[in-house]
């Protein structure tokens, strides 16, 4: 997988340098650097500003909800805490662009909310004088609501594992009670919150469907527009490199911050959950229920209300889109999960420098936006077409080649999703178990099959479900790489919503949401066994 990540990146670098694998040698008319200066003068500043606004709004909203909900669930007992502790994860089941479709239909100028307010207040406003949600601020708020569970999960775990002795020591030294949280508890949870924030920011930078539907030109939307809309592959590649550099800087900062922090030893006496009563208890319940209501119940209700009856031929088409989506997601799981188990186990039995390098490179794909991966893979395929005659025979099989390229893109993009959980689960298995099995004459691979695999199966199942749902929801790479007349639920939902046909878009959207709830249910089932729940 490490080589798999590097190949499209190398092709992208060559394309951005002015070497055109998509053109014949006689058609290289572009002057290296001309497209870059055009981007700098006309669009790059606009794209960068919109990307910054969307990112800051999404980070602020996701961080506020994630930290507040994580602290309340981890530290207090209040009505509904048990089911809300996992229900707060449910927005992960909704792709951000699906939430964008629902909220825009309900909140926009012609939506029922503004029309109802104008009728109730008897206001005669033109559409241009009404409040539009199709702004960078609206896109950022939608992404923040959809992605806050990343921060919530990590913040809740960090707060739940806080040591009771630290707060007691601070109070014994004269620290006022109101200063204990910012001076003692928050510094311990801050690294976990920073890691969750980095995930949110990478997802925001990789998003295409949401910002496109909100008519916001970000770097990702600009890449797709240049590649597919204007056929300007040089500009698309150079915009992709700008985005790639931004993501690389973000990953570097996050890793440096994580490397600098000191890991405190965990206390054997974690802090006790405090029982809230009366108004404080119901206030905590309301604060935790509000994100669930806005980020899950509301968009699902809007989609259910928008549903329209389907004719027989429409049902058949919906079944075909579902079949295509399930096929791609299943192929992705079959490729990613075995590779993740293999690489994680090789890293366990042979933690050499080159294995660590391959592992780091393989996991870097999650930081790459899907549209960047798609552009790089198309460039690679074009090089193969020009230099390998046998590749032309594959191109004749358009559907097969398209499926291979899509699964390849999903593998690069989501390998880290499967690998991280499996690696963490392997690290929790004591090395003494390996040594005992090997002393009885078992080889390393027999140890994996007979000792580790039974312990890994729950984690592998959960990782497989997460990879399946992420592949099912992937939009940018699918738009760029899908074969002709091969549509998925994500693609048709985006196309219908872009044409303002929300009634038809609601069906594929709700199917994706329903499937996204499966891993949420699985994670909730596993987490019920933990003391914090």
C-alpha positions in Angstrom: 0.0 0.0 0.0 3.0 2.3 0.6 3.9 2.0 -3.1 0.3 2.4 -4.0 0.2 5.8 -2.4 3.5 7.0 -4.0 2.6 6.0 -7.6 -0.3 8.4 -8.2 1.6 11.1 -6.3 4.6 10.8 -8.7 2.3 11.0 -11.7 0.6 14.1 -10.2 4.0 15.7 -9.7 5.0 15.1 -13.4 1.6 16.4 -14.6 2.0 19.5 -12.5 5.5 20.0 -13.9 4.1 20.3 -17.4 4.7 16.7 -18.6 1.3 15.6 -19.9 0.7 11.9 -19.7 -2.8 12.6 -21.0 -1.6 14.1 -24.2 0.6 12.8 -27.0 4.1 14.1 -27.3 3.2 16.5 -30.1 0.5 18.2 -28.2 2.6 19.5 -25.3 1.7 23.2 -25.9 1.5 24.4 -22.4 4.3 26.5 -21.1 5.5 25.3 -17.7 4.6 27.9 -15.1 2.0 29.8 -17.2 -0.9 27.9 -15.6 0.5 28.5 -12.1 0.8 32.2 -12.6 -2.8 32.3 -13.9 -4.0 30.4 -10.8 -2.1 32.8 -8.5 -3.5 35.9 -10.2 -7.1 34.9 -10.7 -8.4 32.0 -8.6 -6.0 30.7 -6.0 -6.5 33.5 -3.5 -10.3 33.1 -3.7 -10.1 29.3 -3.4 -7.7 29.5 -0.4 -9.8 32.1 1.4 -13.0 30.1 1.0 -11.1 27.0 2.2 -9.8 28.8 5.2 -13.3 30.2 6.2 -15.0 26.8 5.8 -12.2 25.1 7.8 -12.3 27.6 10.6 -16.1 27.5 11.0 -16.2 23.7 10.8 -13.4 23.3 13.4 -14.9 25.8 15.8 -18.3 24.2 15.7 -17.1 20.6 15.8 -14.6 21.4 18.6 -17.2 23.1 20.7 -19.8 20.3 20.4 -17.2 17.5 20.7 -15.5 18.8 23.8 -18.7 19.9 25.6 -20.5 16.6 24.9 -17.5 14.5 25.6 -17.0 16.2 29.0 -20.6 15.9 30.0 -20.9 12.2 29.1 -17.6 11.3 30.7 -17.9 13.3 33.9 -21.6 13.3 34.9 -24.7 11.1 35.2 -27.9 12.7 33.9 -31.2 11.5 32.3 -30.6 9.8 28.9 -26.8 9.7 29.3 -26.5 6.0 28.4 -28.2 6.1 25.1 -27.0 9.6 24.2 -23.4 8.5 24.7 -23.6 6.4 21.5 -26.4 8.5 19.8 -23.9 11.4 19.6 -22.0 9.2 17.1 -24.9 8.9 14.8 -24.1 11.9 12.6 -21.1 9.9 11.4 -23.7 7.8 9.4 -24.7 10.8 7.4 -22.3 11.9 4.6 -21.7 15.6 4.9 -23.0 16.3 1.4 -26.3 14.5 2.3 -26.7 16.8 5.3 -26.0 19.7 3.0 -28.8 18.6 0.6 -31.3 18.4 3.5 -30.4 21.6 5.3 -30.2 23.7 2.1 -33.6 22.5 0.9 -35.1 23.4 4.3 -33.2 26.6 5.1 -32.6 28.3 1.7 -34.5 31.2 0.3 -37.2 29.1 -1.2 -37.2 26.6 1.6 -40.2 26.1 4.0 -38.5 27.9 6.9 -37.9 31.2 5.2 -41.2 31.1 3.3 -43.0 30.4 6.6 -41.3 33.2 8.4 -42.1 35.6 5.5 -45.7 34.6 5.5 -46.0 34.8 9.3 -44.4 38.2 9.5 -46.1 39.3 6.3 -42.8 40.4 4.8 -42.6 41.2 1.0 -38.9 40.4 0.4 -37.4 39.6 -3.0 -35.2 36.5 -3.1 -32.0 38.7 -3.3 -33.0 40.3 0.0 -33.6 37.0 1.8 -30.9 35.1 3.8 -29.0 32.6 1.7 -27.3 29.6 3.4 -25.2 28.9 0.3 -22.1 30.6 1.7 -18.7 29.4 3.1 -20.2 29.9 6.5 -23.1 27.6 5.8 -20.8 25.0 4.3 -18.5 25.2 7.4 -21.5 24.8 9.8 -22.8 21.8 7.9 -19.4 20.1 7.9 -18.9 20.9 11.6 -22.2 19.3 12.5 -21.4 16.2 10.4 -17.8 15.7 11.7 -18.0 16.6 15.4 -18.1 12.9 16.4 -14.4 12.6 15.6 -13.6 15.0 18.3 -16.3 13.7 20.6 -15.0 10.2 20.6 -11.5 11.1 21.5 -12.4 13.8 24.0 -14.8 11.5 25.8 -12.1 8.8 26.1 -9.5 11.3 27.4 -11.9 12.8 29.9 -13.1 9.4 31.1 -9.6 8.2 31.8 -8.6 11.4 33.8 -7.0 10.7 37.2 -9.0 11.7 40.3 -5.7 12.3 42.2 -4.7 15.1 39.9 -7.8 17.2 40.6 -7.5 16.4 44.4 -3.8 17.4 44.4 -4.7 20.7 42.6 -7.4 21.5 45.1 -5.1 20.6 48.1 -2.6 23.1 46.7 -5.1 25.9 46.9 -6.4 25.9 43.3 -9.9 27.3 43.2 -12.5 24.7 42.0 -13.4 26.8 38.9 -9.7 26.7 37.8 -9.2 23.0 38.1 -10.8 22.2 34.7 -8.8 24.7 32.6 -5.5 24.1 34.5 -5.5 20.4 35.2 -8.2 18.5 33.2 -8.0 20.3 29.9 -4.2 20.0 29.4 -4.6 16.2 29.7 -7.4 16.0 27.1 -5.9 18.6 24.7 -3.7 16.1 22.7 -6.7 13.9 22.0 -8.8 16.8 21.0 -6.0 18.0 18.8 -5.9 14.6 17.1 -9.6 14.6 16.5 -9.4 18.2 15.2 -6.8 17.1 12.7 -9.1 14.4 11.4 -11.9 16.9 11.1 -9.7 19.4 9.2 -8.5 16.7 6.8 -12.0 15.7 6.1 -13.0 19.3 5.5 -10.1 19.8 3.1 -11.0 16.6 1.3 -14.8 17.5 1.0 -16.2 18.2 -2.4 -20.0 17.4 -2.3 -20.8 19.8 0.5 -18.9 22.8 -0.7 -20.1 22.3 -4.3 -23.7 22.2 -3.2 -23.2 25.3 -1.1 -21.7 27.0 -4.2 -18.4 27.6 -2.4 -15.3 27.4 -4.5 -12.6 25.7 -2.3 -9.4 24.1 -3.4 -11.0 20.7 -3.8 -14.0 22.1 -5.7 -11.6 24.0 -7.9 -9.6 20.9 -8.7 -12.7 19.0 -9.9 -14.0 22.1 -11.8 -10.7 22.5 -13.6 -10.3 18.7 -14.4 -13.9 17.8 -15.4 -15.5 21.1 -16.2 -12.9 22.9 -18.2 -10.5 20.1 -19.2 -7.6 22.1 -17.8 -5.5 19.2 -16.4 -2.4 21.3 -15.8 -4.3 23.7 -13.5 -6.1 20.8 -11.8 -2.7 19.1 -11.0 -1.2 22.3 -9.7 -4.2 23.1 -7.5 -4.0 19.5 -6.2 -0.4 20.1 -5.3 -1.3 23.2 -3.4 -3.9 21.2 -1.4 -1.5 18.4 -0.9 1.1 20.8 0.6 -1.5 22.2 2.9 -2.5 18.7 4.1 1.1 17.8 4.5 1.8 20.8 6.7 -1.2 19.9 8.8 -0.1 16.3 9.3 3.4 17.5 10.2 2.2 20.0 12.7 -0.1 17.4 14.3 2.7 14.8 14.6 5.1 17.3 16.0 2.6 18.4 18.6 1.9 14.7 19.5 5.6 13.9 19.7 6.3 16.9 22.1 3.6 16.1 24.6 4.5 14.1 27.7 2.4 11.1 28.4 1.3 11.0 32.0 0.8 7.6 33.6 -2.8 6.6 34.0 -4.1 6.4 37.5 -5.5 3.2 38.9 -8.3 5.3 40.4 -10.1 7.1 37.7 -12.4 10.0 38.6 -15.9 9.1 39.6 -18.9 10.1 37.5 -20.9 12.7 39.4 -24.7 12.4 39.7 -26.5 15.5 38.6 -30.0 16.3 39.9 -32.7 18.9 39.1 -32.1 21.7 36.6 -28.4 20.9 36.0 -29.2 17.4 35.1 -31.9 18.4 32.5 -29.6 21.1 31.2 -26.9 18.5 30.5 -29.4 16.3 28.8 -30.6 19.1 26.6 -27.0 20.1 25.7 -26.2 16.5 24.6 -29.5 16.0 22.8 -29.3 19.2 20.8 -26.5 18.0 18.5 -28.3 14.7 18.0 -31.5 16.6 17.0 -29.8 19.1 14.7 -27.2 16.8 13.1 -29.1 13.6 12.8 -32.9 13.7 13.5 -33.5 16.9 11.5 -31.7 15.9 8.2 -33.2 12.4 8.3 -36.7 13.9 8.9 -36.2 16.3 6.0 -35.2 13.5 3.7 -38.1 11.3 4.8 -40.5 14.2 4.2 -39.0 14.7 0.7 -39.5 11.1 -0.4 -41.5 10.6 -3.5 -43.1 7.4 -4.7 -40.9 5.5 -7.2 -42.1 3.9 -10.4 -41.1 0.4 -11.2 -38.3 1.4 -13.5 -37.0 3.9 -10.9 -36.9 1.1 -8.3 -34.9 -1.0 -10.7 -32.4 1.8 -11.2 -32.1 2.3 -7.5 -31.4 -1.4 -7.1 -28.7 -1.1 -9.7 -27.1 1.9 -8.0 -27.2 0.0 -4.7 -25.7 -3.0 -6.3 -22.8 -1.0 -7.7 -22.2 0.7 -4.4 -22.2 -2.6 -2.5 -19.8 -4.1 -5.1 -17.3 -1.3 -4.8 -17.5 -1.2 -1.0 -17.2 -5.0 -0.7 -14.2 -5.1 -3.0 -12.5 -2.4 -1.0 -13.0 -4.4 2.2 -11.6 -7.5 0.6 -8.5 -5.6 -0.5 -7.9 -3.3 2.5 -8.6 -5.6 5.5 -6.2 -8.5 4.5 -3.5 -6.0 3.6 -4.0 -4.1 6.9 -3.8 -7.3 9.0 -0.7 -8.4 7.1 1.1 -5.1 7.4 0.2 -4.7 11.1 1.4 -8.2 11.9 4.7 -7.8 9.9 5.2 -4.6 11.9 4.8 -6.6 15.1 7.2 -9.4 14.3 9.7 -7.2 12.4 9.6 -3.6 13.7 12.5 -2.5 11.4 13.0 1.0 10.0 11.9 0.0 6.5 8.7 -1.6 7.7 7.9 1.5 9.7 8.6 3.7 6.6 6.2 1.5 4.5 3.6 1.7 7.2 3.8 5.5 7.5 3.6 5.9 3.7 0.6 3.5 3.5 -1.3 5.4 6.2 -0.6 8.7 4.5 -3.3 8.1 1.9 -6.0 9.0 4.4 -4.7 12.6 4.4 -5.1 12.8 0.6 -8.4 14.2 -0.7 -10.3 11.8 -3.0 -10.1 14.2 -5.9 -6.3 14.4 -5.6 -6.0 10.6 -5.6 -8.3 10.4 -8.6 -6.3 12.9 -10.6 -3.1 11.1 -9.7 -4.5 7.7 -10.7 -5.8 9.0 -14.0 -2.4 10.4 -14.8 -0.8 7.0 -13.9 -3.3 5.2 -16.1 -2.5 7.6 -19.0 1.3 6.9 -18.6 0.6 3.2 -18.7 -1.5 3.6 -21.8 1.4 5.4 -23.6 4.2 3.1 -22.4 2.7 -0.3 -22.0 1.0 -1.7 -25.1 -0.8 -4.4 -23.1 -2.5 -1.7 -21.1 -4.5 -0.7 -24.2 -6.1 -4.1 -24.1 -7.2 -3.4 -20.6 -8.6 -0.1 -21.6 -10.8 -1.9 -24.0 -12.4 -3.5 -21.0 -13.7 -0.1 -19.7 -15.8 -1.4 -16.9 -13.2 -3.8 -15.5 -10.5 -1.1 -15.7 -12.7 1.4 -14.0 -13.5 -0.9 -11.2 -9.8 -1.7 -10.7 -8.9 2.0 -10.6 -11.8 2.8 -8.2 -10.9 0.0 -5.8 -7.2 1.1 -6.0 -8.3 4.7 -5.1 -10.4 3.4 -2.2 -7.5 1.3 -1.0 -5.2 4.3 -1.0 -7.8 6.6 0.7 -9.1 4.2 3.4 -6.3 1.9 4.2 -5.6 3.8 7.4 -9.2 3.3 8.6 -8.7 -0.4 8.6 -5.1 -0.4 9.7 -5.2 1.8 12.8 -7.7 -0.2 14.7 -6.1 -3.6 13.9 -2.6 -2.3 14.9 -4.0 -1.0 18.2 -5.7 -4.3 18.9 -2.4 -6.2 18.1 -0.5 -4.0 20.5 -2.9 -4.9 23.3 -1.9 -8.6 23.0 0.9 -9.4 25.3 4.2 -10.5 23.5 4.4 -13.3 26.1 1.6 -15.0 24.2 3.7 -15.1 21.0 6.7 -16.4 22.9 4.7 -19.1 24.5 3.3 -20.3 21.2 6.6 -20.2 19.5 8.2 -22.2 22.3 5.7 -24.9 21.5 7.0 -25.1 17.9 4.5 -22.8 16.1 5.7 -20.5 13.4 5.0 -16.8 13.3 2.1 -17.3 10.8 0.7 -20.1 12.9 0.7 -17.8 15.9 -1.3 -15.2 13.8 -3.8 -17.8 12.8 -4.3 -19.7 16.0 -3.5 -17.1 18.7 -4.0 -13.6 17.4 -6.9 -14.1 14.9 -9.5 -15.2 17.5 -8.6 -12.1 19.6 -8.6 -9.8 16.5 -11.9 -10.9 15.0 -14.1 -8.3 16.8 -11.8 -5.5 15.9 -11.3 -6.7 12.3 -15.1 -6.8 11.9 -15.5 -3.3 13.2 -12.7 -2.0 10.9 -14.2 -3.8 8.0 -17.6 -2.2 8.6 -16.0 1.3 8.9 -14.1 0.8 5.6 -17.3 -0.5 4.0 -19.3 2.6 5.0 -16.5 5.0 4.1 -16.2 3.4 0.6 -20.0 3.6 0.3 -20.0 7.3 1.0 -16.9 8.3 -1.0 -17.9 10.9 -3.7 -14.9 12.9 -5.2 -12.8 9.9 -6.2 -15.9 8.1 -7.6 -16.9 11.1 -9.6 -13.4 11.3 -11.2 -12.8 7.6 -11.8 -16.1 5.8 -12.2 -16.6 3.9 -15.5 -19.1 5.2 -18.0 -22.7 4.5 -17.0 -21.6 3.1 -13.7 -23.2 5.2 -11.0 -23.2 4.7 -7.2 -25.6 5.9 -4.5 -23.2 8.8 -3.7 -22.9 9.9 -7.3 -26.6 9.8 -8.1 -27.5 11.5 -4.8 -25.1 14.3 -5.7 -26.4 14.6 -9.3 -30.1 14.6 -8.2 -29.5 17.2 -5.5 -27.4 19.4 -7.9 -30.4 19.4 -10.2 -32.7 20.4 -7.3 -34.4 17.0 -7.4 -34.3 16.3 -3.6 -37.3 13.9 -3.8 -35.3 11.6 -6.0 -32.0 12.2 -4.1 -33.7 11.3 -0.8 -33.8 7.6 -1.6 -30.1 7.0 -2.2 -29.3 9.3 0.7 -31.4 7.4 3.2 -30.0 4.1 2.0 -26.5 5.4 2.7 -27.6 6.7 6.1 -29.1 3.3 7.0 -26.0 1.4 6.1 -23.9 3.9 8.0 -25.8 3.1 11.1 -24.5 -0.5 11.1 -20.9 0.3 12.3 -22.4 2.9 14.8 -24.6 0.1 16.3 -21.6 -2.2 16.4 -19.3 0.3 18.1 -22.1 1.1 20.6 -22.5 -2.7 21.3 -18.8 -3.0 22.0 -18.6 0.2 24.1 -21.4 -0.8 26.4 -18.9 -3.2 28.0 -16.7 -0.3 29.0 -17.1 1.2 32.5 -17.6 4.7 31.3 -20.9 3.8 29.7 
